[in-house]
Amino acid sequence: MPQHKSSIKRVRQDKKKRIHNRALRSKMRTLYKKVFLTEDPAEAEVALKQAVAYLDRMAVKGIVHRNNAANKKSNLVRYVNALSK
């Protein structure tokens, strides 16, 4: 257990941030899966737009690495393009 006041406060802050970041990451995964569950190209386009925007936000905030976000976006775009054909 931390002994210093600042360390105790840091533990409290980390706990709050961890809970918040888990929620953000969970939403990101949900939006990612939502694209792959759609069969209709029009619906997939809408879901893709949402997912890509959210992935970009998560990369900027540092929730996921920017390369990880780029790879996820690439997979999503490839899937949606394959639906269109």
DSSP file (Angstrom, degrees, kcal/mol; ACC not computed):
  #  RESIDUE AA STRUCTURE BP1 BP2  ACC     N-H-->O    O-->H-N    N-H-->O    O-->H-N    TCO  KAPPA ALPHA  PHI   PSI    X-CA   Y-CA   Z-CA
    1    1 A M              0   0    0      0, 0.0     7,-0.1     0, 0.0     2,-0.0   0.000 360.0 360.0 360.0 143.2    0.0    0.0    0.0
    2    2 A P        -     0   0    0      0, 0.0     3,-0.0     0, 0.0     0, 0.0  -0.350 360.0-165.5 -67.3 148.9    1.2    3.5   -0.7
    3    3 A Q        +     0   0    0     -2,-0.0     2,-0.1     5,-0.0     3,-0.0   0.776  61.4  77.7-103.8 -36.5    2.4    5.6    2.2
    4    4 A H  S  > S-     0   0    0      1,-0.1     4,-2.2     4,-0.0     5,-0.2  -0.429  79.8-124.8 -80.4 151.5    2.5    9.1    0.8
    5    5 A K  H  > S+     0   0    0      1,-0.2     4,-2.4     2,-0.2     5,-0.2   0.912 112.7  51.1 -57.9 -43.8   -0.5   11.3    0.4
    6    6 A S  H  > S+     0   0    0      1,-0.2     4,-2.2     2,-0.2    -1,-0.2   0.857 109.0  51.0 -66.2 -34.5    0.3   11.8   -3.3
    7    7 A S  H  > S+     0   0    0      2,-0.2     4,-2.1     1,-0.2    -1,-0.2   0.887 109.2  50.5 -68.7 -39.1    0.7    8.1   -3.9
    8    8 A I  H  X S+     0   0    0     -4,-2.2     4,-1.8     2,-0.2    -2,-0.2   0.921 112.0  47.4 -63.8 -43.8   -2.7    7.4   -2.2
    9    9 A K  H  X S+     0   0    0     -4,-2.4     4,-2.6     1,-0.2    -2,-0.2   0.903 108.9  54.6 -63.8 -41.1   -4.3   10.0   -4.4
   10   10 A R  H  X S+     0   0    0     -4,-2.2     4,-2.8     1,-0.2    -1,-0.2   0.892 105.8  52.3 -60.5 -40.7   -2.6    8.6   -7.5
   11   11 A V  H  X S+     0   0    0     -4,-2.1     4,-2.0     2,-0.2    -1,-0.2   0.914 110.3  48.6 -61.4 -43.5   -4.1    5.1   -6.7
   12   12 A R  H  X S+     0   0    0     -4,-1.8     4,-1.9     2,-0.2    -2,-0.2   0.924 113.3  46.7 -61.6 -45.3   -7.5    6.6   -6.5
   13   13 A Q  H  X S+     0   0    0     -4,-2.6     4,-2.6     1,-0.2    -2,-0.2   0.906 110.5  52.4 -65.0 -42.3   -7.1    8.5   -9.8
   14   14 A D  H  X S+     0   0    0     -4,-2.8     4,-2.7     1,-0.2    -1,-0.2   0.881 107.2  53.1 -61.3 -38.8   -5.7    5.4  -11.6
   15   15 A K  H  X S+     0   0    0     -4,-2.0     4,-2.0     2,-0.2    -1,-0.2   0.928 111.0  45.9 -63.2 -45.0   -8.7    3.4  -10.5
   16   16 A K  H  X S+     0   0    0     -4,-1.9     4,-2.3     1,-0.2    -2,-0.2   0.923 114.5  47.7 -62.7 -44.6  -11.1    5.9  -11.9
   17   17 A K  H  X S+     0   0    0     -4,-2.6     4,-3.2     1,-0.2     5,-0.2   0.890 109.2  53.6 -64.9 -39.5   -9.2    6.2  -15.1
   18   18 A R  H  X S+     0   0    0     -4,-2.7     4,-2.2     2,-0.2    -1,-0.2   0.920 110.4  46.8 -61.4 -44.6   -9.0    2.4  -15.5
   19   19 A I  H  X S+     0   0    0     -4,-2.0     4,-1.7     2,-0.2    -1,-0.2   0.921 115.0  46.7 -63.3 -44.4  -12.7    2.1  -15.2
   20   20 A H  H  X S+     0   0    0     -4,-2.3     4,-2.0     1,-0.2    -2,-0.2   0.926 112.6  48.9 -63.9 -46.0  -13.3    4.9  -17.7
   21   21 A N  H  X S+     0   0    0     -4,-3.2     4,-2.7     1,-0.2    -1,-0.2   0.851 107.2  56.0 -65.1 -34.6  -10.8    3.6  -20.2
   22   22 A R  H  X S+     0   0    0     -4,-2.2     4,-2.3    -5,-0.2    -1,-0.2   0.901 107.4  49.5 -62.7 -40.1  -12.3    0.1  -19.9
   23   23 A A  H  X S+     0   0    0     -4,-1.7     4,-2.2     2,-0.2    -2,-0.2   0.914 112.0  47.8 -64.9 -42.6  -15.7    1.5  -20.9
   24   24 A L  H  X S+     0   0    0     -4,-2.0     4,-2.1     1,-0.2    -2,-0.2   0.923 113.1  47.7 -63.5 -44.2  -14.2    3.4  -23.9
   25   25 A R  H  X S+     0   0    0     -4,-2.7     4,-2.3     1,-0.2    -1,-0.2   0.874 110.3  53.2 -65.0 -37.3  -12.3    0.3  -25.0
   26   26 A S  H  X S+     0   0    0     -4,-2.3     4,-2.2     2,-0.2    -1,-0.2   0.921 109.1  48.0 -64.0 -44.6  -15.5   -1.8  -24.7
   27   27 A K  H  X S+     0   0    0     -4,-2.2     4,-2.6     1,-0.2     5,-0.2   0.895 109.8  54.0 -63.1 -39.0  -17.5    0.6  -26.8
   28   28 A M  H  X S+     0   0    0     -4,-2.1     4,-2.1     1,-0.2    -2,-0.2   0.924 109.8  46.4 -61.0 -45.2  -14.7    0.6  -29.4
   29   29 A R  H  X S+     0   0    0     -4,-2.3     4,-2.6     2,-0.2    -1,-0.2   0.882 111.0  52.9 -64.9 -38.3  -14.8   -3.2  -29.6
   30   30 A T  H  X S+     0   0    0     -4,-2.2     4,-2.2     2,-0.2    -2,-0.2   0.934 110.5  46.1 -62.9 -47.1  -18.6   -3.2  -29.9
   31   31 A L  H  X S+     0   0    0     -4,-2.6     4,-1.3     1,-0.2    -1,-0.2   0.878 112.0  53.0 -63.4 -37.4  -18.5   -0.7  -32.8
   32   32 A Y  H  X S+     0   0    0     -4,-2.1     4,-1.1    -5,-0.2     3,-0.4   0.933 112.3  43.6 -61.9 -48.1  -15.7   -2.8  -34.5
   33   33 A K  H  X S+     0   0    0     -4,-2.6     4,-1.5     1,-0.2    -2,-0.2   0.843 104.5  65.1 -67.2 -33.9  -17.8   -6.0  -34.2
   34   34 A K  H  X S+     0   0    0     -4,-2.2     4,-0.7     1,-0.2    -1,-0.2   0.864  99.5  52.5 -58.8 -37.6  -21.0   -4.3  -35.3
   35   35 A V  H >< S+     0   0    0     -4,-1.3     3,-1.0    -3,-0.4    -1,-0.2   0.928 109.6  48.2 -63.7 -45.1  -19.4   -3.6  -38.7
   36   36 A F  H 3< S+     0   0    0     -4,-1.1    -1,-0.2     1,-0.2    -2,-0.2   0.720 107.0  57.3 -71.2 -20.6  -18.5   -7.3  -39.2
   37   37 A L  H 3< S+     0   0    0     -4,-1.5     2,-0.3    -3,-0.1    -1,-0.2   0.619  88.3  92.1 -84.8 -12.2  -22.0   -8.4  -38.2
   38   38 A T    <<  -     0   0    0     -3,-1.0    -3,-0.0    -4,-0.7     0, 0.0  -0.663  46.5-179.5 -86.9 137.7  -23.7   -6.4  -40.9
   39   39 A E        +     0   0    0     -2,-0.3    -1,-0.1    44,-0.0    -4,-0.0   0.673  60.5  87.5-101.9 -26.4  -24.4   -8.1  -44.2
   40   40 A D  S  > S-     0   0    0      1,-0.1     4,-2.5     2,-0.0     5,-0.2  -0.637  70.6-145.4 -80.3 125.5  -26.0   -5.1  -46.0
   41   41 A P  H  > S+     0   0    0      0, 0.0     4,-2.0     0, 0.0    -1,-0.1   0.854  98.6  52.2 -59.3 -36.0  -23.4   -2.8  -47.7
   42   42 A A  H  > S+     0   0    0      2,-0.2     4,-1.6     1,-0.2     5,-0.1   0.932 112.7  43.7 -67.5 -44.6  -25.4    0.3  -46.9
   43   43 A E  H  > S+     0   0    0      1,-0.2     4,-2.6     2,-0.2     5,-0.2   0.886 111.6  55.2 -65.0 -38.2  -25.7   -0.5  -43.2
   44   44 A A  H  X S+     0   0    0     -4,-2.5     4,-2.8     1,-0.2    -1,-0.2   0.874 104.0  54.5 -63.5 -37.5  -22.0   -1.5  -43.2
   45   45 A E  H  X S+     0   0    0     -4,-2.0     4,-2.3     2,-0.2    -1,-0.2   0.918 110.3  46.0 -61.4 -43.8  -21.0    1.9  -44.6
   46   46 A V  H  X S+     0   0    0     -4,-1.6     4,-1.9     2,-0.2    -2,-0.2   0.934 115.1  46.2 -64.9 -46.0  -22.9    3.7  -41.8
   47   47 A A  H  X S+     0   0    0     -4,-2.6     4,-2.6     1,-0.2    -2,-0.2   0.877 111.1  53.9 -64.3 -37.3  -21.3    1.4  -39.1
   48   48 A L  H  X S+     0   0    0     -4,-2.8     4,-3.0    -5,-0.2     5,-0.3   0.924 106.4  51.3 -62.0 -45.6  -17.9    1.8  -40.7
   49   49 A K  H  X S+     0   0    0     -4,-2.3     4,-2.0     1,-0.2    -1,-0.2   0.916 112.8  46.0 -59.7 -43.7  -18.1    5.6  -40.5
   50   50 A Q  H  X S+     0   0    0     -4,-1.9     4,-2.2     2,-0.2    -1,-0.2   0.936 114.6  47.0 -62.6 -47.5  -19.0    5.4  -36.8
   51   51 A A  H  X S+     0   0    0     -4,-2.6     4,-2.8     1,-0.2    -2,-0.2   0.903 111.5  49.8 -64.8 -42.7  -16.3    2.9  -36.0
   52   52 A V  H  X S+     0   0    0     -4,-3.0     4,-2.3     1,-0.2    -1,-0.2   0.918 111.3  49.0 -64.3 -43.3  -13.6    4.7  -37.9
   53   53 A A  H  X S+     0   0    0     -4,-2.0     4,-1.9    -5,-0.3    -1,-0.2   0.916 113.9  46.4 -62.1 -42.4  -14.4    8.0  -36.2
   54   54 A Y  H  X S+     0   0    0     -4,-2.2     4,-2.4     2,-0.2    -2,-0.2   0.901 110.4  52.6 -68.4 -40.5  -14.4    6.4  -32.8
   55   55 A L  H  X S+     0   0    0     -4,-2.8     4,-2.1     1,-0.2    -1,-0.2   0.905 108.4  51.5 -60.9 -41.1  -11.1    4.5  -33.5
   56   56 A D  H  X S+     0   0    0     -4,-2.3     4,-2.2     1,-0.2    -1,-0.2   0.918 109.7  49.5 -61.6 -42.7   -9.5    7.8  -34.4
   57   57 A R  H  X S+     0   0    0     -4,-1.9     4,-2.2     1,-0.2    -2,-0.2   0.903 110.3  50.2 -63.2 -40.9  -10.7    9.4  -31.2
   58   58 A M  H  X>S+     0   0    0     -4,-2.4     5,-2.1     1,-0.2     6,-1.0   0.862 109.7  51.2 -66.7 -35.3   -9.3    6.5  -29.1
   59   59 A A  H  <5S+     0   0    0     -4,-2.1     3,-0.4     2,-0.2    -1,-0.2   0.909 110.2  48.6 -67.6 -41.5   -5.9    6.7  -30.9
   60   60 A V  H  <5S+     0   0    0     -4,-2.2    -2,-0.2     1,-0.2    -1,-0.2   0.897 112.1  48.9 -64.3 -40.4   -5.7   10.5  -30.1
   61   61 A K  H  <5S-     0   0    0     -4,-2.2    -1,-0.2    -5,-0.2    -2,-0.2   0.647 114.1-118.5 -75.2 -14.4   -6.6    9.9  -26.5
   62   62 A G  T  <5S+     0   0    0     -4,-0.8    -3,-0.2    -3,-0.4    -4,-0.1   0.633  78.0 125.9  86.9  13.8   -4.0    7.1  -26.2
   63   63 A I  S   <S+     0   0    0     -5,-2.1     2,-0.3     1,-0.2    -4,-0.2   0.895  84.9  14.9 -70.4 -39.7   -6.5    4.4  -25.4
   64   64 A V  S    S-     0   0    0     -6,-1.0    -2,-0.3    -9,-0.2    -1,-0.2  -0.939  96.2 -97.5-128.0 155.6   -5.1    2.3  -28.3
   65   65 A H     >  -     0   0    0     -2,-0.3     4,-2.3     1,-0.1     5,-0.2  -0.405  32.7-120.4 -68.8 147.8   -1.9    2.9  -30.2
   66   66 A R  H  > S+     0   0    0      1,-0.2     4,-2.1     2,-0.2    -1,-0.1   0.835 114.1  51.5 -63.2 -32.0   -2.3    4.8  -33.5
   67   67 A N  H  > S+     0   0    0      2,-0.2     4,-2.4     1,-0.2    -1,-0.2   0.875 108.1  52.3 -70.7 -36.1   -0.9    1.8  -35.5
   68   68 A N  H  > S+     0   0    0      2,-0.2     4,-2.2     1,-0.2    -2,-0.2   0.919 111.0  47.4 -62.8 -43.6   -3.4   -0.5  -33.8
   69   69 A A  H  X S+     0   0    0     -4,-2.3     4,-2.5     1,-0.2    -2,-0.2   0.897 110.8  52.0 -63.8 -40.7   -6.2    1.8  -34.8
   70   70 A A  H  X S+     0   0    0     -4,-2.1     4,-2.3     2,-0.2    -2,-0.2   0.898 109.5  49.3 -63.9 -40.7   -4.9    2.0  -38.3
   71   71 A N  H  X S+     0   0    0     -4,-2.4     4,-2.2     2,-0.2    -1,-0.2   0.909 111.5  48.9 -65.3 -41.7   -4.8   -1.7  -38.6
   72   72 A K  H  X S+     0   0    0     -4,-2.2     4,-2.2     2,-0.2    -2,-0.2   0.921 111.6  49.1 -63.3 -44.0   -8.4   -2.1  -37.3
   73   73 A K  H  X S+     0   0    0     -4,-2.5     4,-2.7     1,-0.2     5,-0.2   0.901 109.3  53.1 -62.7 -40.5   -9.6    0.6  -39.7
   74   74 A S  H  X S+     0   0    0     -4,-2.3     4,-2.4     1,-0.2    -1,-0.2   0.919 109.1  48.7 -60.8 -44.7   -7.9   -1.2  -42.6
   75   75 A N  H  X S+     0   0    0     -4,-2.2     4,-2.1     1,-0.2    -1,-0.2   0.907 112.1  49.5 -61.9 -42.1   -9.6   -4.4  -41.7
   76   76 A L  H  X S+     0   0    0     -4,-2.2     4,-2.5     2,-0.2    -2,-0.2   0.928 111.2  48.0 -63.5 -46.0  -13.0   -2.7  -41.5
   77   77 A V  H  X S+     0   0    0     -4,-2.7     4,-2.6     1,-0.2     5,-0.2   0.907 110.8  51.5 -63.9 -41.9  -12.6   -1.0  -44.9
   78   78 A R  H  X S+     0   0    0     -4,-2.4     4,-1.9    -5,-0.2    -1,-0.2   0.911 110.8  48.8 -60.7 -41.8  -11.5   -4.2  -46.6
   79   79 A Y  H  X S+     0   0    0     -4,-2.1     4,-1.6     2,-0.2    -2,-0.2   0.931 112.9  46.2 -63.6 -46.5  -14.5   -6.0  -45.2
   80   80 A V  H  X S+     0   0    0     -4,-2.5     4,-1.5     1,-0.2    -2,-0.2   0.889 111.8  51.7 -65.9 -39.2  -16.9   -3.3  -46.3
   81   81 A N  H  X S+     0   0    0     -4,-2.6     4,-0.9     1,-0.2    -1,-0.2   0.874 107.6  52.8 -64.3 -36.3  -15.3   -3.1  -49.8
   82   82 A A  H  < S+     0   0    0     -4,-1.9     3,-0.3     1,-0.2    -1,-0.2   0.841 106.0  54.5 -68.9 -32.0  -15.7   -6.9  -50.1
   83   83 A L  H  < S+     0   0    0     -4,-1.6    -1,-0.2     1,-0.2    -2,-0.2   0.868 102.8  57.4 -66.1 -36.1  -19.4   -6.5  -49.3
   84   84 A S  H  <        0   0    0     -4,-1.5    -1,-0.2     1,-0.3    -2,-0.2   0.767 360.0 360.0 -68.4 -25.8  -19.9   -4.0  -52.1
   85   85 A K     <        0   0    0     -4,-0.9    -1,-0.3    -3,-0.3    -2,-0.2   0.473 360.0 360.0 -77.0 360.0  -18.6   -6.4  -54.8
